[in-house]
Amino acid sequence: MYFDHSATTPVHSDVQDLINIIQKEVYGNPSSTYSIGKDALLLLEKSREQVAKSINTVPAKIIFNSGGTEANNQVLWSMIGSNKNHVISNEIEHPAVTKVLQRLKKFGLEHCLIKVNKNGFINIDELKSKIKKNTGLISIMLANNEIGTIQPLEQVVKIAKKHDILVHTDAVQCLGKMSIDVQKLGVDFLSLSAHKFYGPKGVGALYAKNPKILKPLIIGGNQEGSLRSGTENIPYIAAMCLASEIATKSLKKNILHIKSIEKQFKQKLQSNFRNIIFNGSQSQKLPGLISISFPGFSSNILIIKLDREKIYVSNGSACGSGMVKPSHVLKAIGLDEPTNLSTLRFSFGISNNFKEIETLIHILKNKILK
């Protein structure tokens, strides 16, 4: 039973079929001038149209890449050399933003991280107070990957525009779980990754309201408007297109299903276990993403025990070299270290069902949390 869809989603069967067909039949280089190259180019641009449609923009503003991390990096690296060389982010941002900002200090890029409250919402007053004359970018995740909190991004954009500041959002967790409309959001940049909405790993996109602001990370040919050199991965780009189409067309149905799964899970947890803690906002968050602390239990041990039962979840900690460290997200919302290290993240997807929840609760009650 797979309950870690926020880490990655299984590839949709129709998406996998498309990958197989295109790998075999559309093998031309889209930069070539002969017919099979033109076929690949046509497919590339049709895919760009669909991905653009899924977030309500035009194809010219979509740049295909390897995923959310690359998209975030490109936006931040593009700030180097600007007179407005100060970036504002927040304490629960993904490392694909915070670690990059740390690295870019030696290139003259300044940054600060604003705090969040116990529910994971950014402090708007602090955001306003951190704006300087040389602030050029605000980068705020649309929804957090550990606790699911959806940030008041439209409010951030209003503040930013008063000061002529660009806004970037990492929306990797969001497509297929909430409506994304870049016109309504008003952001300048938005990052996407296909494997978060039942597409393949290793492909994503960056929306740029004004692509001319960006600088290429990968330099060579003139692909992607000279902003991302290298022959485009046509099979995976087309797969991302289909995955985004499926995700947006079935959005309401999927949200209702995942919310019903979440509701059942939370009700049964509360009726069977005392002292559990639901972390972050339980109202303004992504559906199906639940961060739960089980005081007195080690999340690392819980994951091992669940794995033996072929139940797959993640913890609220970043793991490296076999060492479990407290999650920076949970620390930022005020959890003490023991509670931090007793936290599991359950993230449901379209394939999960009520029977699985019954089984999960039974195993937790009788085998895991004893």
VOBA-1610 file (N, C-alpha, C; in pm, whole numbers, padded with zeros to 5 digits, always signed):
BEGIN
Met+00085-00119+00000Met+00000+00000+00000Met+00088+00124+00000Tyr+00066+00208-00096Tyr+00153+00324-00118Tyr+00084+00452-00073Phe+00141+00514+00031Phe+00086+00637+00087Phe+00192+00746+00089Asp+00267+00760-00019Asp+00373+00861-00025Asp+00372+00935-00159His+00252+00975-00200His+00237+01040-00330His+00300+01178-00338Ser+00330+01238-00222Ser+00398+01368-00226Ser+00546+01353-00258Ala+00599+01232-00237Ala+00738+01206-00277Ala+00745+01183-00427Thr+00658+01099-00477Thr+00645+01076-00620Thr+00519+00995-00643Thr+00463+01006-00761Thr+00343+00931-00796Thr+00376+00820-00894Pro+00303+00708-00889Pro+00321+00606-00993Pro+00278+00662-01128Val+00347+00622-01233Val+00313+00672-01367Val+00177+00616-01410His+00090+00704-01454His-00042+00663-01504His-00024+00567-01621Ser-00106+00463-01627Ser-00090+00359-01730Ser-00099+00417-01872Asp-00188+00513-01894Asp-00199+00575-02027Asp-00074+00656-02060Val-00016+00716-01959Val+00107+00794-01977Val+00223+00701-02013Gln+00231+00587-01944Gln+00337+00491-01973Gln+00323+00434-02114Asp+00200+00406-02157Asp+00176+00357-02293Asp+00222+00459-02396Leu+00195+00586-02369Leu+00236+00691-02462Leu+00388+00699-02473Ile+00456+00689-02358Ile+00603+00691-02360Ile+00656+00581-02450Asn+00601+00462-02435Asn+00649+00347-02514Asn+00628+00368-02664Ile+00513+00423-02699Ile+00482+00447-02841Ile+00576+00552-02900Ile+00594+00661-02829Ile+00676+00771-02881Ile+00823+00731-02889Gln+00872+00656-02791Gln+01011+00609-02796Gln+01036+00532-02924Lys+00936+00459-02968Lys+00951+00375-03088Lys+00925+00450-03217Glu+00824+00539-03216Glu+00775+00594-03342Glu+00819+00739-03369Val+00846+00817-03264Val+00881+00958-03286Val+01023+00979-03234Tyr+01120+00929-03310Tyr+01259+00928-03263Tyr+01344+01039-03325Gly+01285+01121-03408Gly+01361+01227-03473Gly+01402+01337-03376Asn+01507+01410-03413Asn+01551+01525-03335Asn+01463+01645-03374Pro+01397+01710-03278Pro+01306+01820-03312Pro+01376+01941-03374Ser+01509+01945-03369Ser+01583+02055-03431Ser+01622+02023-03575Ser+01592+01901-03620Ser+01625+01861-03758Ser+01519+01913-03855Thr+01558+01930-03980Thr+01466+01991-04078Thr+01389+01889-04161Tyr+01428+01761-04155Tyr+01356+01660-04233Tyr+01229+01617-04160Ser+01147+01534-04227Ser+01010+01510-04182Ser+01000+01447-04043Ile+01085+01347-04010Ile+01069+01285-03879Ile+01115+01379-03767Gly+01204+01472-03800Gly+01240+01576-03704Gly+01125+01673-03685Lys+01057+01706-03796Lys+00942+01796-03787Lys+00827+01732-03709Asp+00814+01599-03722Asp+00711+01529-03643Asp+00739+01545-03493Ala+00866+01533-03458Ala+00905+01549-03317Ala+00881+01692-03270Leu+00912+01788-03356Leu+00892+01929-03322Leu+00743+01959-03303Leu+00660+01902-03390Leu+00516+01922-03379Leu+00464+01868-03247Leu+00513+01751-03210Leu+00472+01692-03083Leu+00520+01776-02965Leu+00641+01827-02975Leu+00696+01913-02870Leu+00608+02035-02848Glu+00570+02101-02957Glu+00492+02224-02944Glu+00347+02197-02903Lys+00292+02084-02945Lys+00158+02047-02897Lys+00161+02021-02747Ser+00270+01959-02702Ser+00285+01933-02558Ser+00297+02064-02481Arg+00370+02158-02538Arg+00386+02289-02473Arg+00249+02358-02460Glu+00167+02344-02561Glu+00033+02404-02557Glu-00050+02347-02443Gln-00045+02214-02426Gln-00127+02150-02323Gln-00078+02184-02183Val+00052+02182-02161Val+00105+02217-02029Val+00070+02362-01997Ala+00082+02449-02097Ala+00044+02589-02077Ala-00104+02601-02041Lys-00188+02525-02111Lys-00332+02527-02086Lys-00364+02485-01943Ser-00288+02390-01890Ser-00317+02336-01756Ser-00296+02439-01646Ile-00220+02546-01674Ile-00200+02652-01574Ile-00248+02788-01626Asn-00323+02786-01737Asn-00385+02906-01795Asn-00283+03010-01840Thr-00196+02968-01932Thr-00102+03063-01993Thr-00085+03027-02140Val+00011+03089-02205Val+00037+03064-02346Val+00166+02983-02361Pro+00179+02906-02470Pro+00294+02816-02487Pro+00430+02885-02480Ala+00439+03008-02529Ala+00569+03076-02535Ala+00629+03101-02396Lys+00547+03086-02293Lys+00594+03112-02157Lys+00635+02985-02083Ile+00635+02871-02152Ile+00670+02742-02092Ile+00808+02697-02140Ile+00896+02665-02045Ile+01031+02616-02076Ile+01042+02476-02017Phe+01064+02376-02099Phe+01077+02239-02050Phe+01217+02216-01994Asn+01222+02135-01887Asn+01350+02107-01821Asn+01344+01971-01753Ser+01431+01949-01655Ser+01437+01818-01589Ser+01348+01810-01465Gly+01286+01920-01425Gly+01198+01915-01309Gly+01205+02039-01222Gly+01140+02031-01105Gly+01127+02145-01017Gly+01258+02201-00966Thr+01352+02114-00934Thr+01481+02161-00882Thr+01553+02247-00985Glu+01556+02203-01110Glu+01621+02282-01214Glu+01547+02414-01237Ala+01415+02408-01235Ala+01335+02530-01255Ala+01366+02633-01146Asn+01367+02587-01021Asn+01399+02678-00910Asn+01539+02736-00925Asn+01634+02649-00959Asn+01772+02694-00977Asn+01783+02800-01085Gln+01716+02779-01197Gln+01729+02874-01307Gln+01680+03012-01267Val+01569+03018-01197Val+01516+03148-01153Val+01617+03218-01061Leu+01670+03144-00964Leu+01759+03204-00865Leu+01894+03242-00925Trp+01951+03155-01006Trp+02079+03188-01070Trp+02066+03307-01165Ser+01947+03326-01220Ser+01925+03439-01311Ser+01930+03573-01239Met+01923+03571-01107Met+01928+03695-01030Met+02070+03748-01014Ile+02170+03664-01039Ile+02309+03707-01023Ile+02340+03820-01122Gly+02404+03924-01073Gly+02442+04037-01158Gly+02338+04146-01164Ser+02220+04120-01107Ser+02115+04222-01107Ser+02143+04327-01000Asn+02103+04450-01027Asn+02115+04555-00925Asn+02023+04526-00806Lys+01914+04456-00834Lys+01821+04417-00728Lys+01858+04275-00686Asn+01961+04267-00603Asn+02023+04138-00573Asn+01988+04084-00435His+01868+04115-00388His+01821+04064-00259His+01696+03980-00281Val+01695+03858-00223Val+01584+03763-00239Val+01523+03733-00103Ile+01390+03730-00098Ile+01319+03693+00024Ile+01254+03556+00002Ser+01277+03464+00095Ser+01208+03336+00095Ser+01160+03309+00237Asn+01137+03183+00272Asn+01086+03155+00406Asn+01148+03029+00464Glu+01131+03009+00594Glu+01201+02904+00666Glu+01156+02763+00629Ile+01039+02746+00569Ile+00994+02611+00534Ile+01001+02585+00383Glu+01076+02668+00315Glu+01093+02650+00170Glu+01173+02523+00143His+01157+02467+00025His+01230+02346-00016His+01379+02376-00029Pro+01466+02278+00000Pro+01610+02299-00017Pro+01651+02339-00158Ala+01568+02308-00258Ala+01599+02349-00396Ala+01591+02500-00412Val+01545+02569-00308Val+01551+02715-00302Val+01652+02760-00196Thr+01635+02710-00073Thr+01717+02762+00037Thr+01865+02727+00021Lys+01895+02606-00023Lys+02036+02568-00041Lys+02100+02645-00156Val+02021+02673-00258Val+02072+02750-00372Val+02102+02893-00328Leu+02011+02951-00251Leu+02035+03086-00201Leu+02162+03093-00117Gln+02184+02991-00037Gln+02305+02987+00045Gln+02429+02982-00044Arg+02423+02900-00148Arg+02537+02887-00240Arg+02564+03017-00315Leu+02458+03090-00347Leu+02474+03210-00430Leu+02523+03332-00352Lys+02538+03319-00221Lys+02590+03431-00141Lys+02728+03474-00191Lys+02808+03376-00232Lys+02944+03409-00276Lys+02946+03478-00412Phe+02831+03480-00479Phe+02819+03552-00606Phe+02751+03687-00587Gly+02734+03728-00462Gly+02679+03859-00434Gly+02529+03865-00419Leu+02463+03748-00415Leu+02317+03747-00400Leu+02282+03739-00252Glu+02214+03840-00201Glu+02172+03842-00061Glu+02035+03775-00046His+02008+03724+00074His+01874+03669+00096His+01839+03671+00245Cys+01710+03659+00272Cys+01663+03641+00409Cys+01545+03545+00406Leu+01523+03475+00518Leu+01415+03378+00529Leu+01318+03424+00637Ile+01195+03451+00597Ile+01095+03495+00695Ile+01037+03375+00769Lys+00982+03402+00888Lys+00929+03296+00973Lys+00787+03257+00931Val+00742+03144+00987Val+00605+03097+00967Val+00543+03075+01105Asn+00409+03070+01110Asn+00342+03042+01237Asn+00325+02891+01256Lys+00255+02851+01362Lys+00243+02709+01395Lys+00169+02629+01288Asn+00092+02696+01205Asn+00021+02628+01096Asn+00099+02629+00965Gly+00214+02694+00966Gly+00299+02695+00847Gly+00277+02811+00754Phe+00195+02908+00795Phe+00172+03025+00710Phe+00282+03128+00730Ile+00324+03189+00622Ile+00427+03292+00631Ile+00376+03413+00705Asn+00466+03486+00766Asn+00433+03608+00838Asn+00435+03726+00740Ile+00316+03772+00703Ile+00304+03878+00603Ile+00367+04009+00651Asp+00349+04041+00778Asp+00408+04164+00831Asp+00560+04158+00825Glu+00617+04042+00855Glu+00762+04028+00846Glu+00809+04039+00702Leu+00730+03981+00611Leu+00763+03992+00469Leu+00775+04139+00429Lys+00676+04219+00468Lys+00678+04361+00435Lys+00801+04430+00495Ser+00836+04391+00617Ser+00947+04457+00686Ser+01083+04420+00628Lys+01091+04306+00560Lys+01218+04259+00505Lys+01248+04316+00366Ile+01149+04380+00305Ile+01169+04436+00171Ile+01267+04553+00178Lys+01367+04548+00091Lys+01468+04654+00083Lys+01465+04716-00058Lys+01539+04822-00074Lys+01544+04887-00205Lys+01600+04795-00313Asn+01687+04702-00272Asn+01748+04612-00371Asn+01684+04475-00373Thr+01564+04462-00312Thr+01493+04333-00320Thr+01439+04315-00461Gly+01482+04205-00525Gly+01442+04181-00663Gly+01351+04062-00683Leu+01343+03973-00582Leu+01265+03851-00598Leu+01213+03804-00462Ile+01088+03756-00463Ile+01032+03684-00349Ile+00998+03543-00398Ser+01050+03441-00330Ser+01025+03302-00369Ser+00953+03231-00254Ile+00826+03200-00277Ile+00742+03137-00176Ile+00672+03017-00237Met+00690+02901-00177Met+00621+02779-00220Met+00470+02798-00219Leu+00402+02750-00322Leu+00256+02758-00323Leu+00197+02668-00215Ala+00249+02546-00204Ala+00205+02454-00098Ala+00325+02373-00050Asn+00337+02361+00081Asn+00453+02294+00138Asn+00449+02143+00118Asn+00564+02084+00095Asn+00572+01941+00065Asn+00565+01852+00188Glu+00584+01907+00308Glu+00580+01825+00429Glu+00449+01835+00504Ile+00391+01954+00510Ile+00268+01973+00586Ile+00150+02019+00499Gly+00178+02053+00374Gly+00070+02083+00280Gly+00012+02223+00285Thr+00058+02306+00376Thr+00003+02442+00391Thr+00008+02519+00260Ile-00107+02575+00219Ile-00116+02657+00099Ile-00097+02803+00140Gln+00005+02866+00084Gln+00040+03002+00123Gln-00050+03106+00056Pro-00068+03221+00119Pro-00149+03330+00061Pro-00072+03402-00050Leu-00051+03333-00159Leu+00040+03382-00263Leu-00012+03507-00333Glu-00142+03515-00352Glu-00196+03635-00418Glu-00169+03760-00334Gln-00172+03746-00203Gln-00140+03857-00114Gln+00008+03894-00126Val+00093+03794-00137Val+00237+03817-00156Val+00261+03895-00285Val+00192+03854-00391Val+00209+03918-00521Val+00167+04064-00515Lys+00057+04095-00448Lys+00012+04234-00436Lys+00117+04320-00368Ile+00176+04267-00262Ile+00281+04340-00191Ile+00402+04359-00281Ala+00441+04252-00349Ala+00560+04256-00435Ala+00544+04358-00548Lys+00427+04362-00609Lys+00408+04450-00724Lys+00415+04598-00685Lys+00378+04629-00561Lys+00388+04767-00514Lys+00533+04815-00511His+00625+04718-00500His+00768+04750-00490His+00847+04706-00615Asp+00772+04669-00720Asp+00837+04624-00845Asp+00931+04505-00821Ile+00881+04408-00746Ile+00957+04288-00712Ile+00897+04167-00785Leu+00983+04084-00842Leu+00938+03962-00908Leu+00899+03857-00804Val+00807+03766-00843Val+00763+03659-00753Val+00776+03524-00822His+00842+03433-00752His+00854+03294-00799His+00784+03203-00700Thr+00717+03099-00750Thr+00659+02999-00662Thr+00693+02859-00710Asp+00734+02775-00616Asp+00753+02633-00640Asp+00616+02568-00620Ala+00554+02528-00731Ala+00420+02469-00726Ala+00424+02320-00758Val+00539+02260-00734Val+00561+02119-00770Val+00456+02027-00708Gln+00414+02054-00585Gln+00319+01966-00518Gln+00174+01985-00562Cys+00147+02083-00645Cys+00009+02132-00657Cys-00073+02084-00776Leu-00011+02067-00892Leu-00091+02031-01010Leu-00158+01895-00987Gly-00288+01892-01008Gly-00366+01771-00985Gly-00427+01764-00848Lys-00387+01857-00758Lys-00443+01859-00623Lys-00517+01990-00595Met-00492+02090-00677Met-00562+02218-00666Met-00554+02287-00801Ser-00642+02380-00824Ser-00640+02456-00948Ser-00521+02551-00949Ile-00449+02554-01061Ile-00337+02648-01076Ile-00367+02739-01195Asp-00377+02867-01167Asp-00404+02966-01269Asp-00303+03080-01252Val-00202+03083-01339Val-00096+03182-01322Val-00146+03324-01346Gln-00254+03339-01421Gln-00311+03472-01441Gln-00371+03522-01310Lys-00442+03434-01242Lys-00503+03471-01114Lys-00397+03490-01005Leu-00298+03401-01003Leu-00193+03412-00902Leu-00108+03537-00923Gly-00081+03569-01049Gly-00003+03688-01080Gly+00147+03671-01065Val+00193+03547-01050Val+00337+03524-01029Val+00415+03545-01159Asp+00544+03567-01144Asp+00633+03583-01260Asp+00695+03451-01304Phe+00714+03359-01208Phe+00773+03229-01236Phe+00702+03122-01155Leu+00687+03003-01215Leu+00623+02892-01145Leu+00686+02761-01190Ser+00724+02678-01092Ser+00795+02552-01121Ser+00700+02433-01112Leu+00717+02339-01207Leu+00637+02217-01211Leu+00727+02095-01231Ser+00680+01980-01186Ser+00754+01855-01203Ser+00655+01743-01234Ala+00675+01670-01345Ala+00576+01574-01394Ala+00552+01458-01299His+00655+01415-01226His+00638+01295-01145His+00553+01317-01021Lys+00510+01441-00999Lys+00419+01468-00888Lys+00272+01456-00932Phe+00246+01445-01062Phe+00108+01429-01109Phe+00096+01315-01209Tyr+00158+01200-01172Tyr+00144+01074-01244Tyr+00212+01072-01380Gly+00314+01157-01393Gly+00401+01154-01510Gly+00535+01093-01472Pro+00629+01089-01565Pro+00761+01030-01537Pro+00853+01124-01462Lys+00952+01066-01397Lys+01057+01146-01331Lys+01153+01202-01435Gly+01217+01314-01401Gly+01320+01368-01488Gly+01272+01465-01593Val+01147+01510-01582Val+01097+01611-01674Val+01006+01706-01598Gly+01014+01834-01633Gly+00933+01935-01568Gly+00925+02059-01654Ala+00879+02166-01596Ala+00866+02290-01673Ala+00875+02410-01581Leu+00918+02520-01639Leu+00920+02649-01572Leu+00831+02745-01650Tyr+00733+02802-01582Tyr+00654+02911-01641Tyr+00726+03041-01613Ala+00742+03123-01717Ala+00802+03255-01701Ala+00714+03358-01771Lys+00661+03451-01695Lys+00577+03556-01753Lys+00655+03633-01859Asn+00781+03661-01828Asn+00871+03727-01924Asn+01000+03646-01933Pro+01007+03551-02027Pro+01125+03465-02036Pro+01257+03540-02057Lys+01250+03661-02110Lys+01372+03738-02136Lys+01449+03772-02008Ile+01379+03767-01895Ile+01445+03796-01767Ile+01544+03686-01731Leu+01514+03563-01777Leu+01593+03447-01738Leu+01727+03438-01811Lys+01820+03367-01747Lys+01948+03332-01807Lys+01958+03181-01811Pro+02020+03125-01913Pro+02028+02979-01922Pro+02125+02921-01820Leu+02087+02806-01762Leu+02178+02729-01678Leu+02264+02637-01764Ile+02201+02582-01869Ile+02268+02488-01959Ile+02283+02557-02094Ile+02408+02573-02136Ile+02438+02653-02255Ile+02488+02563-02367Gly+02442+02589-02487Gly+02482+02509-02604Gly+02404+02553-02726Gly+02308+02470-02765Gly+02223+02504-02880Gly+02116+02605-02843Asn+02019+02620-02933Asn+01916+02723-02914Asn+01781+02667-02869Gln+01784+02545-02813Gln+01658+02485-02770Gln+01591+02567-02660Glu+01460+02552-02652Glu+01379+02621-02550Glu+01407+02771-02547Gly+01409+02830-02666Gly+01432+02974-02677Gly+01568+03016-02626Ser+01666+02928-02641Ser+01804+02948-02595Ser+01814+02956-02442Leu+01711+02909-02372Leu+01711+02915-02226Leu+01739+02780-02161Arg+01741+02672-02242Arg+01771+02541-02188Arg+01823+02453-02302Ser+01953+02459-02323Ser+02013+02388-02436Ser+02012+02237-02413Gly+02019+02165-02522Gly+02016+02018-02520Gly+01892+01967-02591Thr+01908+01856-02661Thr+01794+01798-02733Thr+01681+01764-02637Glu+01563+01810-02668Glu+01448+01790-02580Glu+01412+01641-02569Asn+01369+01603-02449Asn+01328+01466-02421Asn+01182+01449-02464Ile+01163+01426-02593Ile+01028+01426-02651Ile+00933+01327-02586Pro+00972+01199-02565Pro+00878+01106-02504Pro+00830+01149-02366Tyr+00922+01201-02284Tyr+00884+01241-02149Tyr+00808+01374-02147Ile+00842+01463-02239Ile+00768+01589-02249Ile+00623+01562-02291Ala+00606+01473-02389Ala+00470+01436-02431Ala+00396+01366-02318Ala+00469+01287-02240Ala+00410+01220-02125Ala+00365+01320-02020Met+00446+01423-01998Met+00409+01529-01904Met+00282+01600-01953Cys+00275+01620-02083Cys+00157+01683-02143Cys+00032+01603-02113Leu+00038+01471-02138Leu-00079+01387-02115Leu-00113+01381-01966Ala-00011+01370-01882Ala-00034+01366-01738Ala-00101+01493-01689Ser-00058+01608-01741Ser-00120+01736-01700Ser-00264+01746-01750Glu-00288+01691-01869Glu-00425+01692-01922Glu-00517+01606-01837Ile-00472+01485-01804Ile-00553+01396-01719Ile-00577+01459-01583Ala-00471+01516-01527Ala-00480+01574-01393Ala-00579+01690-01386Thr-00578+01775-01488Thr-00666+01892-01486Thr-00811+01855-01520Lys-00829+01760-01611Lys-00965+01720-01649Lys-01036+01647-01535Ser-00962+01572-01455Ser-01023+01494-01347Ser-01000+01558-01210Leu-00967+01687-01208Leu-00927+01753-01085Leu-01035+01746-00977Lys-01156+01787-01007Lys-01262+01790-00906Lys-01292+01651-00852Lys-01299+01555-00941Lys-01326+01417-00901Lys-01216+01364-00811Asn-01092+01389-00848Asn-00979+01339-00771Asn-00971+01405-00633Ile-00997+01536-00628Ile-00993+01606-00500Ile-01099+01549-00405Leu-01221+01527-00456Leu-01328+01470-00373Leu-01289+01333-00319His-01230+01252-00406His-01189+01117-00366His-01081+01122-00258Ile-00979+01201-00282Ile-00867+01207-00188Ile-00911+01267-00055Lys-00997+01368-00060Lys-01048+01428+00064Lys-01130+01327+00145Ser-01207+01243+00076Ser-01287+01143+00148Ser-01198+01038+00212Ile-01089+01001+00144Ile-00991+00908+00201Ile-00927+00970+00325Glu-00889+01096+00313Glu-00826+01167+00424Glu-00920+01176+00544Lys-01045+01209+00518Lys-01143+01224+00625Lys-01159+01094+00702Gln-01172+00983+00629Gln-01187+00853+00693Gln-01064+00820+00778Phe-00947+00845+00724Phe-00822+00814+00792Phe-00811+00893+00922Lys-00838+01022+00916Lys-00823+01107+01034Lys-00926+01070+01142Gln-01048+01041+01100Gln-01150+01002+01196Gln-01112+00873+01269Lys-01062+00777+01195Lys-01025+00649+01256Lys-00900+00661+01341Leu-00808+00747+01300Leu-00691+00772+01383Leu-00732+00829+01518Gln-00818+00930+01515Gln-00859+00998+01638Gln-00939+00907+01731Ser-01012+00812+01673Ser-01092+00722+01756Ser-01011+00605+01811Asn-00893+00582+01755Asn-00811+00468+01797Asn-00684+00504+01872Phe-00639+00629+01856Phe-00510+00665+01916Phe-00520+00798+01989Arg-00464+00801+02109Arg-00461+00925+02185Arg-00329+00997+02161Asn-00332+01125+02187Asn-00210+01207+02188Asn-00146+01229+02050Ile-00209+01187+01943Ile-00151+01216+01812Ile-00168+01364+01781Ile-00078+01416+01698Ile-00078+01559+01665Ile-00082+01575+01514Phe-00180+01648+01464Phe-00184+01683+01323Phe-00110+01815+01306Asn-00011+01816+01220Asn+00076+01932+01205Asn+00033+02022+01089Gly+00043+02152+01110Gly+00010+02247+01005Gly-00140+02274+00999Ser-00177+02360+00909Ser-00319+02394+00890Ser-00396+02271+00842Gln-00513+02248+00900Gln-00598+02137+00856Gln-00712+02185+00767Ser-00712+02315+00737Ser-00819+02369+00652Ser-00764+02423+00520Gln-00656+02500+00528Gln-00598+02558+00406Gln-00471+02481+00369Lys-00493+02360+00315Lys-00380+02275+00280Lys-00417+02188+00161Leu-00316+02121+00106Leu-00341+02028-00004Leu-00423+01909+00044Pro-00516+01860-00038Pro-00592+01741+00002Pro-00502+01617+00005Gly-00524+01535+00107Gly-00455+01406+00112Gly-00315+01407+00165Leu-00262+01523+00202Leu-00128+01532+00259Leu-00142+01560+00409Ile-00100+01463+00492Ile-00122+01474+00636Ile+00008+01447+00709Ser+00050+01542+00789Ser+00167+01526+00875Ser+00119+01497+01017Ile+00159+01380+01070Ile+00110+01336+01201Ile+00226+01298+01291Ser+00226+01352+01412Ser+00326+01315+01512Ser+00268+01211+01606Phe+00347+01109+01636Phe+00310+01003+01729Phe+00408+01008+01846Pro+00384+01098+01943Pro+00478+01115+02054Pro+00511+00982+02123Gly+00640+00963+02150Gly+00685+00840+02214Gly+00732+00734+02118Phe+00712+00757+01987Phe+00755+00662+01886Phe+00855+00729+01791Ser+00956+00657+01750Ser+01052+00708+01653Ser+00998+00689+01512Ser+00993+00797+01435Ser+00942+00786+01298Ser+01025+00689+01215Asn+01153+00687+01240Asn+01241+00597+01164Asn+01204+00451+01188Ile+01179+00416+01315Ile+01139+00279+01350Ile+01001+00248+01294Leu+00910+00345+01302Leu+00775+00325+01248Leu+00779+00295+01099Ile+00864+00367+01026Ile+00875+00345+00882Ile+00928+00206+00852Ile+01025+00162+00928Ile+01081+00027+00908Ile+00974-00079+00933Lys+00898-00063+01041Lys+00792-00159+01073Lys+00683-00160+00966Leu+00646-00041+00919Leu+00544-00033+00814Leu+00596-00093+00683Asp+00723-00070+00655Asp+00782-00126+00534Asp+00775-00279+00534Arg+00794-00339+00651Arg+00783-00485+00662Arg+00644-00534+00629Glu+00546-00447+00649Glu+00406-00480+00616Glu+00372-00437+00472Lys+00472-00392+00399Lys+00455-00341+00262Lys+00361-00221+00259Ile+00381-00135+00359Ile+00309-00008+00366Ile+00414+00102+00360Tyr+00397+00194+00265Tyr+00502+00291+00236Tyr+00457+00434+00265Val+00527+00495+00363Val+00504+00634+00399Val+00641+00699+00415Ser+00644+00828+00448Ser+00772+00894+00474Ser+00766+00959+00612Asn+00881+01005+00659Asn+00880+01076+00787Asn+00898+01226+00763Gly+00888+01302+00869Gly+00902+01447+00857Gly+01045+01491+00867Ser+01137+01400+00845Ser+01278+01430+00861Ser+01352+01414+00730Ala+01464+01485+00720Ala+01551+01466+00605Ala+01655+01361+00642Cys+01669+01260+00560Cys+01762+01151+00590Cys+01888+01165+00506Gly+02002+01140+00568Gly+02128+01144+00494Gly+02230+01058+00564Ser+02296+00970+00489Ser+02401+00881+00542Ser+02350+00798+00659Gly+02222+00758+00652Gly+02165+00674+00756Gly+02126+00748+00882Met+02152+00878+00888Met+02120+00957+01006Met+01987+01030+00985Val+01901+01022+01086Val+01774+01093+01080Val+01790+01225+01154Lys+01760+01333+01084Lys+01773+01466+01143Lys+01635+01530+01155Pro+01617+01617+01251Pro+01488+01686+01263Pro+01454+01764+01137Ser+01328+01762+01099Ser+01283+01836+00982Ser+01288+01986+01007His+01344+02060+00913His+01350+02206+00928His+01211+02267+00921Val+01119+02200+00851Val+00981+02249+00841Val+00911+02237+00976Leu+00920+02119+01036Leu+00854+02096+01164Leu+00917+02180+01275Lys+01047+02200+01266Lys+01114+02288+01363Lys+01062+02430+01350Ala+01044+02476+01226Ala+01001+02614+01202Ala+00859+02640+01252Ile+00773+02536+01254Ile+00636+02556+01303Ile+00627+02531+01453Gly+00742+02505+01518Gly+00745+02503+01664Gly+00750+02367+01730Leu+00766+02259+01656Leu+00774+02128+01718Leu+00909+02110+01787Asp+00906+02055+01907Asp+01031+02024+01975Asp+01094+01902+01908Glu+01221+01877+01938Glu+01293+01772+01865Glu+01233+01632+01882Pro+01195+01589+02004Pro+01135+01456+02016Pro+01007+01440+01933Thr+00922+01543+01935Thr+00798+01536+01855Thr+00831+01539+01706Asn+00926+01622+01668Asn+00973+01631+01530Asn+01013+01493+01478Leu+01087+01421+01560Leu+01140+01290+01519Leu+01041+01177+01540Ser+00917+01211+01573Ser+00812+01109+01586Ser+00703+01129+01479Thr+00738+01201+01373Thr+00638+01244+01274Thr+00644+01162+01147Leu+00526+01125+01098Leu+00511+01058+00969Leu+00429+01146+00876Arg+00458+01137+00747Arg+00377+01204+00645Arg+00305+01099+00564Phe+00173+01107+00561Phe+00090+01023+00475Phe+00039+01112+00362Ser+00058+01069+00239Ser+00006+01147+00126Ser-00064+01053+00029Phe-00195+01073+00016Phe-00279+00982-00061Phe-00290+01024-00207Gly-00325+00926-00291Gly-00338+00949-00434Gly-00465+00886-00488Ile-00480+00896-00618Ile-00606+00852-00681Ile-00628+00702-00674Ser-00521+00624-00655Ser-00537+00478-00651Ser-00570+00426-00512Asn-00558+00510-00410Asn-00589+00464-00274Asn-00739+00449-00255Asn-00778+00360-00163Asn-00920+00334-00140Asn-00949+00313+00008Phe-01078+00303+00041Phe-01120+00291+00181Phe-01074+00161+00245Lys-01070+00055+00167Lys-01025-00074+00220Lys-00881-00064+00268Glu-00797+00008+00193Glu-00658+00027+00233Glu-00649+00102+00365Ile-00735+00200+00384Ile-00735+00277+00508Ile-00772+00187+00626Glu-00872+00101+00606Glu-00910+00006+00712Glu-00792-00083+00749Thr-00722-00132+00647Thr-00607-00219+00670Thr-00495-00143+00740Leu-00470-00020+00696Leu-00366+00063+00756Leu-00393+00086+00905Ile-00515+00124+00938Ile-00550+00149+01078Ile-00536+00021+01160His-00580-00091+01105His-00569-00219+01175His-00424-00253+01206Ile-00336-00234+01108Ile-00194-00267+01127Ile-00129-00170+01224Leu-00162-00042+01213Leu-00109+00056+01308Leu-00150+00020+01451Lys-00275-00018+01468Lys-00328-00045+01601Lys-00274-00175+01661Asn-00260-00278+01578Asn-00229-00409+01630Asn-00083-00452+01616Lys-00007-00380+01529Lys+00131-00423+01506Lys+00235-00313+01525Ile+00196-00189+01501Ile+00295-00082+01495Ile+00296+00003+01621Leu+00183+00059+01658Leu+00175+00152+01772Leu+00130+00079+01897Lys+00206-00019+01937Lys+00172-00100+02055Lys+00259-00061+02175
//
